[in-house]
Amino acid sequence: MNTLTDFSATHCCDSLTLPLSPETALRVHSVFQRACNLQTRQGALWVIQAQGMPLAPSGMIITRHDLRPLFRTGESLHRDNEGNLRTEKTRIRLDQTVACSPRLPICTEAPALAQLARQIAAFFACQPAKGIRLALMSDPALIAAHQALTEWLLSGNGDLTAILTTFIGRGEGLTPAGDDFLLGVLWVLEWSTSPDVGTLTAALPGLLARTTDISRAMLTQGCGGHYSAQLLALAQGNTRTWPAAVANVADYGHSSGHDMLAGILTAATALAERREKAPLHIGPF
């Protein structure tokens, strides 16, 4: 007789539609110490996260610090008759789960784009360059694409598809640096309710076959206005809380957080200049 290992889910995104019957199964896509990615039959990715992790836009946090002993790549996870999620050896209880919204809040007043850009520039001034920032010092194609993206943000002019094609899938890791950078750009357009956000969210989905499954899910969620807890906190912050919020974003992954902040810095600077119709001297990228 198999013994089940029981854990409870503490927080879960309210955007997740949990399987309604024991016959509906999810497949374990990949397992890491702090995250286990699940794939639905439609190809969407969810993530079970370890305790203490910031909630992902399609995430569920459980009371465990290391997920590797609990799940195996390729195995199935389904909902049992009591409404819990389980594999052959693990059961996740959902009865005490707090539902959280991953949706970026609507900004009711003009966001302080220039002030946020200055906070990020000040943070970068004390950090070694890595990820997309390092690539933007040496990669001519990426440098040209960054200049073209800045022009598009300033004026709406340029071949957006060509620009995005240069960034998407560029770099190493589960979420390449170019994708994390674009998520930061998308976040700024959403947060500032820029009229160009619809153009970006329309252009991105058709290009996502160029990148990884996990990065594709991340950018798809961003196109739907869903972001991680770190980026939601940044949107809800102000000049007093931004230094800590920026550091929390930067702490995500090996360089993913830095890459997202680089995208935010690029877009926030350009949109602030567009709004003020005057160049801003934010500091070094």
TORDREN-384000 format. One record per residue (C-alpha): chain; x, y, z; residue in one letter. Coordinates in Angstrom, 2 decimals. Layout:
N
+-------+---------+---------+---------+-----+
! chain !       X !       Y !       Z ! res !
+-------+---------+---------+---------+-----+
!     A !       X !       Y !       Z !   a !
...
+-------+---------+---------+---------+-----+
END
This chain:
285
+-------+---------+---------+---------+-----+
! chain !       X !       Y !       Z ! res !
+-------+---------+---------+---------+-----+
!     A !    0.00 !    0.00 !    0.00 !   m !
!     A !    1.40 !    3.39 !   -1.05 !   n !
!     A !    1.71 !    6.08 !    1.62 !   t !
!     A !    0.74 !    9.58 !    0.51 !   l !
!     A !    2.88 !   12.56 !    1.49 !   t !
!     A !    0.51 !   15.40 !    2.38 !   d !
!     A !    1.15 !   19.11 !    1.88 !   f !
!     A !   -1.11 !   22.13 !    1.88 !   s !
!     A !   -1.30 !   24.89 !   -0.69 !   a !
!     A !   -1.15 !   28.25 !    1.09 !   t !
!     A !   -1.66 !   30.63 !   -1.86 !   h !
!     A !   -2.93 !   30.16 !   -5.38 !   c !
!     A !   -3.58 !   32.52 !   -8.30 !   c !
!     A !   -7.29 !   32.97 !   -8.84 !   d !
!     A !   -6.65 !   32.79 !  -12.60 !   s !
!     A !   -5.94 !   29.06 !  -12.39 !   l !
!     A !   -8.81 !   26.86 !  -13.51 !   t !
!     A !   -8.25 !   23.66 !  -11.59 !   l !
!     A !   -9.26 !   20.37 !  -13.23 !   p !
!     A !  -12.83 !   19.59 !  -12.23 !   l !
!     A !  -12.79 !   15.80 !  -12.46 !   s !
!     A !  -10.46 !   13.00 !  -11.36 !   p !
!     A !  -10.10 !   12.02 !  -15.04 !   e !
!     A !   -8.53 !   15.36 !  -16.01 !   t !
!     A !   -4.76 !   15.17 !  -15.54 !   a !
!     A !   -1.85 !   17.58 !  -15.69 !   l !
!     A !    1.63 !   16.47 !  -16.78 !   r !
!     A !    4.75 !   17.36 !  -14.81 !   v !
!     A !    6.77 !   19.35 !  -17.34 !   h !
!     A !    9.92 !   20.03 !  -15.28 !   s !
!     A !   11.02 !   19.90 !  -11.64 !   v !
!     A !   13.46 !   22.14 !   -9.78 !   f !
!     A !   14.21 !   22.74 !   -6.12 !   q !
!     A !   11.83 !   25.69 !   -5.81 !   r !
!     A !    9.41 !   25.12 !   -8.69 !   a !
!     A !    7.54 !   22.31 !  -10.43 !   c !
!     A !    6.03 !   23.22 !  -13.80 !   n !
!     A !    2.79 !   21.52 !  -14.82 !   l !
!     A !    1.37 !   21.42 !  -18.34 !   q !
!     A !   -2.33 !   21.25 !  -19.16 !   t !
!     A !   -3.66 !   19.27 !  -22.11 !   r !
!     A !   -4.04 !   22.59 !  -23.94 !   q !
!     A !   -0.31 !   23.30 !  -23.45 !   g !
!     A !   -0.62 !   26.01 !  -20.78 !   a !
!     A !    1.89 !   25.95 !  -17.92 !   l !
!     A !    1.13 !   26.22 !  -14.23 !   w !
!     A !    3.75 !   26.18 !  -11.49 !   v !
!     A !    3.80 !   24.69 !   -7.99 !   i !
!     A !    6.17 !   26.81 !   -5.92 !   q !
!     A !    8.11 !   26.21 !   -2.74 !   a !
!     A !    7.30 !   27.98 !    0.51 !   q !
!     A !    8.65 !   31.55 !    0.62 !   g !
!     A !    8.63 !   32.06 !   -3.16 !   m !
!     A !    6.88 !   35.14 !   -4.60 !   p !
!     A !    3.68 !   33.98 !   -6.26 !   l !
!     A !    4.00 !   33.52 !  -10.03 !   a !
!     A !    1.17 !   34.63 !  -12.35 !   p !
!     A !    0.02 !   31.01 !  -12.70 !   s !
!     A !    1.40 !   29.76 !   -9.41 !   g !
!     A !    0.47 !   27.81 !   -6.31 !   m !
!     A !    2.64 !   27.88 !   -3.19 !   i !
!     A !    2.84 !   24.78 !   -0.97 !   i !
!     A !    4.34 !   24.11 !    2.45 !   t !
!     A !    7.60 !   22.59 !    1.24 !   r !
!     A !   11.08 !   24.06 !    0.65 !   h !
!     A !   12.39 !   21.47 !   -1.84 !   d !
!     A !   10.04 !   20.09 !   -4.50 !   l !
!     A !   12.46 !   17.66 !   -6.14 !   r !
!     A !   11.57 !   14.66 !   -3.93 !   p !
!     A !    7.82 !   15.16 !   -4.56 !   l !
!     A !    7.47 !   15.11 !   -8.34 !   f !
!     A !    8.95 !   13.36 !  -11.39 !   r !
!     A !    9.07 !   14.79 !  -14.90 !   t !
!     A !    6.43 !   13.14 !  -17.06 !   g !
!     A !    4.18 !   11.88 !  -14.27 !   e !
!     A !    0.51 !   12.88 !  -13.99 !   s !
!     A !   -1.15 !   15.05 !  -11.40 !   l !
!     A !   -4.94 !   15.05 !  -11.08 !   h !
!     A !   -7.75 !   16.18 !   -8.80 !   r !
!     A !   -9.18 !   13.51 !   -6.51 !   d !
!     A !  -12.75 !   13.10 !   -5.28 !   n !
!     A !  -12.04 !   15.32 !   -2.25 !   e !
!     A !  -10.87 !   18.19 !   -4.46 !   g !
!     A !   -7.15 !   17.81 !   -3.68 !   n !
!     A !   -4.36 !   17.59 !   -6.25 !   l !
!     A !   -2.31 !   14.40 !   -6.17 !   r !
!     A !    0.22 !   12.20 !   -7.85 !   t !
!     A !    0.79 !    8.57 !   -6.98 !   e !
!     A !    2.72 !    9.52 !   -3.83 !   k !
!     A !    1.94 !   13.19 !   -3.10 !   t !
!     A !   -1.27 !   14.98 !   -2.18 !   r !
!     A !   -1.70 !   18.76 !   -2.09 !   i !
!     A !   -4.64 !   19.90 !    0.02 !   r !
!     A !   -6.48 !   22.95 !   -1.30 !   l !
!     A !   -9.03 !   23.55 !    1.46 !   d !
!     A !   -7.02 !   26.34 !    3.18 !   q !
!     A !   -5.69 !   28.06 !    0.05 !   t !
!     A !   -5.82 !   31.87 !   -0.18 !   v !
!     A !   -6.73 !   33.00 !   -3.71 !   a !
!     A !   -4.64 !   35.93 !   -5.00 !   c !
!     A !   -5.05 !   37.98 !   -8.16 !   s !
!     A !   -2.00 !   38.17 !  -10.48 !   p !
!     A !   -3.56 !   41.01 !  -12.49 !   r !
!     A !   -1.68 !   44.28 !  -12.73 !   l !
!     A !   -3.79 !   46.93 !  -10.95 !   p !
!     A !   -5.22 !   49.76 !  -13.02 !   i !
!     A !   -3.21 !   52.96 !  -12.52 !   c !
!     A !   -5.68 !   55.69 !  -11.54 !   t !
!     A !   -3.20 !   58.54 !  -12.01 !   e !
!     A !   -0.20 !   59.24 !  -14.23 !   a !
!     A !    2.57 !   56.84 !  -13.09 !   p !
!     A !    5.87 !   58.34 !  -11.96 !   a !
!     A !    7.83 !   56.89 !  -14.86 !   l !
!     A !   10.86 !   59.18 !  -14.60 !   a !
!     A !   11.17 !   58.62 !  -10.84 !   q !
!     A !   11.02 !   54.84 !  -11.24 !   l !
!     A !   13.60 !   54.98 !  -14.04 !   a !
!     A !   15.94 !   56.95 !  -11.79 !   r !
!     A !   15.52 !   54.38 !   -9.00 !   q !
!     A !   16.45 !   51.54 !  -11.36 !   i !
!     A !   19.39 !   53.48 !  -12.84 !   a !
!     A !   20.69 !   54.14 !   -9.33 !   a !
!     A !   20.38 !   50.44 !   -8.52 !   f !
!     A !   22.24 !   49.41 !  -11.69 !   f !
!     A !   25.02 !   51.92 !  -10.96 !   a !
!     A !   25.98 !   49.76 !   -7.96 !   c !
!     A !   25.64 !   46.39 !   -9.75 !   q !
!     A !   27.89 !   44.55 !  -12.21 !   p !
!     A !   26.38 !   44.25 !  -15.69 !   a !
!     A !   25.00 !   40.83 !  -16.57 !   k !
!     A !   22.37 !   39.30 !  -18.80 !   g !
!     A !   20.86 !   41.69 !  -21.32 !   i !
!     A !   22.82 !   44.67 !  -20.01 !   r !
!     A !   26.09 !   42.87 !  -20.70 !   l !
!     A !   24.90 !   41.83 !  -24.18 !   a !
!     A !   23.91 !   45.42 !  -24.96 !   l !
!     A !   27.54 !   46.41 !  -24.55 !   m !
!     A !   28.88 !   44.04 !  -27.21 !   s !
!     A !   26.18 !   42.62 !  -29.51 !   d !
!     A !   25.69 !   44.92 !  -32.55 !   p !
!     A !   22.35 !   43.34 !  -33.57 !   a !
!     A !   20.97 !   43.71 !  -30.06 !   l !
!     A !   22.27 !   47.26 !  -29.73 !   i !
!     A !   20.53 !   48.20 !  -32.99 !   a !
!     A !   17.30 !   46.49 !  -31.88 !   a !
!     A !   17.42 !   48.34 !  -28.56 !   h !
!     A !   17.80 !   51.66 !  -30.36 !   q !
!     A !   14.90 !   50.77 !  -32.68 !   a !
!     A !   12.74 !   49.73 !  -29.73 !   l !
!     A !   13.48 !   53.01 !  -27.96 !   t !
!     A !   12.45 !   54.90 !  -31.11 !   e !
!     A !    9.23 !   52.86 !  -31.32 !   w !
!     A !    8.46 !   53.67 !  -27.68 !   l !
!     A !    9.16 !   57.37 !  -28.28 !   l !
!     A !    7.22 !   57.76 !  -31.50 !   s !
!     A !    5.40 !   54.57 !  -32.45 !   g !
!     A !    7.54 !   54.35 !  -35.58 !   n !
!     A !    9.49 !   51.27 !  -36.66 !   g !
!     A !    9.11 !   47.61 !  -37.58 !   d !
!     A !    7.99 !   46.18 !  -34.24 !   l !
!     A !    8.00 !   42.58 !  -35.48 !   t !
!     A !   11.64 !   42.84 !  -36.56 !   a !
!     A !   12.55 !   44.42 !  -33.22 !   i !
!     A !   10.82 !   41.70 !  -31.20 !   l !
!     A !   12.35 !   38.94 !  -33.32 !   t !
!     A !   15.80 !   40.10 !  -32.28 !   t !
!     A !   14.94 !   39.93 !  -28.57 !   f !
!     A !   12.73 !   36.84 !  -28.30 !   i !
!     A !   14.61 !   33.72 !  -27.27 !   g !
!     A !   17.93 !   35.58 !  -27.07 !   r !
!     A !   20.11 !   34.37 !  -24.24 !   g !
!     A !   20.43 !   31.28 !  -22.06 !   e !
!     A !   18.22 !   29.71 !  -19.43 !   g !
!     A !   14.59 !   28.78 !  -18.87 !   l !
!     A !   13.57 !   32.37 !  -19.62 !   t !
!     A !   16.14 !   33.90 !  -22.01 !   p !
!     A !   17.34 !   37.40 !  -21.20 !   a !
!     A !   15.65 !   38.94 !  -24.23 !   g !
!     A !   12.27 !   37.61 !  -23.10 !   d !
!     A !   12.69 !   38.88 !  -19.55 !   d !
!     A !   13.64 !   42.27 !  -21.00 !   f !
!     A !   10.48 !   42.33 !  -23.15 !   l !
!     A !    8.36 !   41.40 !  -20.13 !   l !
!     A !    9.69 !   44.53 !  -18.40 !   g !
!     A !    8.79 !   46.64 !  -21.43 !   v !
!     A !    5.31 !   45.11 !  -21.54 !   l !
!     A !    4.86 !   45.73 !  -17.80 !   w !
!     A !    5.58 !   49.45 !  -18.25 !   v !
!     A !    3.15 !   49.78 !  -21.16 !   l !
!     A !    0.45 !   48.01 !  -19.14 !   e !
!     A !    1.15 !   49.96 !  -15.94 !   w !
!     A !    1.15 !   53.32 !  -17.72 !   s !
!     A !   -1.92 !   52.39 !  -19.82 !   t !
!     A !    0.04 !   53.34 !  -22.93 !   s !
!     A !   -2.02 !   53.32 !  -26.14 !   p !
!     A !    0.75 !   51.17 !  -27.68 !   d !
!     A !    0.22 !   48.25 !  -25.31 !   v !
!     A !   -2.34 !   46.69 !  -27.64 !   g !
!     A !    0.12 !   46.80 !  -30.53 !   t !
!     A !    2.73 !   44.96 !  -28.46 !   l !
!     A !    0.34 !   42.34 !  -27.08 !   t !
!     A !   -0.93 !   41.69 !  -30.60 !   a !
!     A !    2.58 !   41.28 !  -32.03 !   a !
!     A !    4.11 !   39.05 !  -29.34 !   l !
!     A !    2.01 !   35.82 !  -29.39 !   p !
!     A !    2.78 !   34.94 !  -33.01 !   g !
!     A !    6.53 !   35.06 !  -32.29 !   l !
!     A !    6.65 !   32.97 !  -29.13 !   l !
!     A !    7.40 !   29.68 !  -30.88 !   a !
!     A !   10.97 !   31.03 !  -31.03 !   r !
!     A !   11.51 !   30.64 !  -27.29 !   t !
!     A !   11.18 !   28.12 !  -24.43 !   t !
!     A !    7.93 !   26.70 !  -23.04 !   d !
!     A !    8.38 !   28.52 !  -19.73 !   i !
!     A !    9.26 !   31.83 !  -21.36 !   s !
!     A !    6.32 !   31.46 !  -23.75 !   r !
!     A !    4.00 !   31.02 !  -20.78 !   a !
!     A !    5.53 !   34.04 !  -19.00 !   m !
!     A !    5.03 !   36.38 !  -21.97 !   l !
!     A !    1.56 !   35.00 !  -22.71 !   t !
!     A !    0.55 !   35.76 !  -19.13 !   q !
!     A !    2.04 !   39.24 !  -19.46 !   g !
!     A !   -0.02 !   39.82 !  -22.61 !   c !
!     A !   -3.06 !   39.01 !  -20.47 !   g !
!     A !   -2.04 !   41.51 !  -17.78 !   g !
!     A !   -0.84 !   38.86 !  -15.30 !   h !
!     A !    2.50 !   39.29 !  -13.52 !   y !
!     A !    4.53 !   37.92 !  -10.62 !   s !
!     A !    4.16 !   39.21 !   -7.08 !   a !
!     A !    7.46 !   41.16 !   -7.34 !   q !
!     A !    6.24 !   43.14 !  -10.36 !   l !
!     A !    2.82 !   43.70 !   -8.80 !   l !
!     A !    4.53 !   45.15 !   -5.71 !   a !
!     A !    6.62 !   47.43 !   -7.94 !   l !
!     A !    3.43 !   48.74 !   -9.57 !   a !
!     A !    1.90 !   49.46 !   -6.17 !   q !
!     A !    5.01 !   51.21 !   -4.84 !   g !
!     A !    6.23 !   54.79 !   -4.63 !   n !
!     A !    9.51 !   56.64 !   -4.24 !   t !
!     A !    9.74 !   55.52 !   -0.61 !   r !
!     A !    9.18 !   51.80 !   -1.23 !   t !
!     A !   10.75 !   51.45 !   -4.68 !   w !
!     A !   14.36 !   50.83 !   -3.57 !   p !
!     A !   13.31 !   47.64 !   -1.76 !   a !
!     A !   10.85 !   46.67 !   -4.50 !   a !
!     A !   13.50 !   47.09 !   -7.21 !   v !
!     A !   15.93 !   44.94 !   -5.20 !   a !
!     A !   13.26 !   42.25 !   -4.83 !   n !
!     A !   12.69 !   42.14 !   -8.59 !   v !
!     A !   16.45 !   41.99 !   -9.18 !   a !
!     A !   16.72 !   39.00 !   -6.83 !   d !
!     A !   14.63 !   36.82 !   -9.17 !   y !
!     A !   16.69 !   34.11 !  -10.88 !   g !
!     A !   20.31 !   34.37 !  -11.93 !   h !
!     A !   19.78 !   37.42 !  -14.13 !   s !
!     A !   16.05 !   37.36 !  -14.97 !   s !
!     A !   15.17 !   40.10 !  -12.49 !   g !
!     A !   17.99 !   42.31 !  -13.78 !   h !
!     A !   16.78 !   41.73 !  -17.35 !   d !
!     A !   13.20 !   42.67 !  -16.44 !   m !
!     A !   14.46 !   45.85 !  -14.75 !   l !
!     A !   16.49 !   46.70 !  -17.85 !   a !
!     A !   13.30 !   46.46 !  -19.91 !   g !
!     A !   11.44 !   48.59 !  -17.38 !   i !
!     A !   14.21 !   51.20 !  -17.42 !   l !
!     A !   14.20 !   51.39 !  -21.22 !   t !
!     A !   10.43 !   51.72 !  -21.51 !   a !
!     A !    9.92 !   54.02 !  -18.52 !   a !
!     A !   12.62 !   56.41 !  -19.73 !   t !
!     A !   11.24 !   56.53 !  -23.27 !   a !
!     A !    7.61 !   56.96 !  -22.23 !   l !
!     A !    8.52 !   59.66 !  -19.72 !   a !
!     A !   10.39 !   61.53 !  -22.47 !   e !
!     A !    7.43 !   61.08 !  -24.81 !   r !
!     A !    5.08 !   62.46 !  -22.17 !   r !
!     A !    7.32 !   65.40 !  -21.29 !   e !
!     A !    8.50 !   65.91 !  -24.91 !   k !
!     A !   12.03 !   66.49 !  -23.61 !   a !
!     A !   15.05 !   64.19 !  -23.15 !   p !
!     A !   15.56 !   62.77 !  -19.67 !   l !
!     A !   19.07 !   62.37 !  -18.28 !   h !
!     A !   18.49 !   59.22 !  -16.23 !   i !
!     A !   22.06 !   57.96 !  -16.12 !   g !
!     A !   23.97 !   54.95 !  -17.51 !   p !
!     A !   22.08 !   51.87 !  -18.72 !   f !
+-------+---------+---------+---------+-----+
END
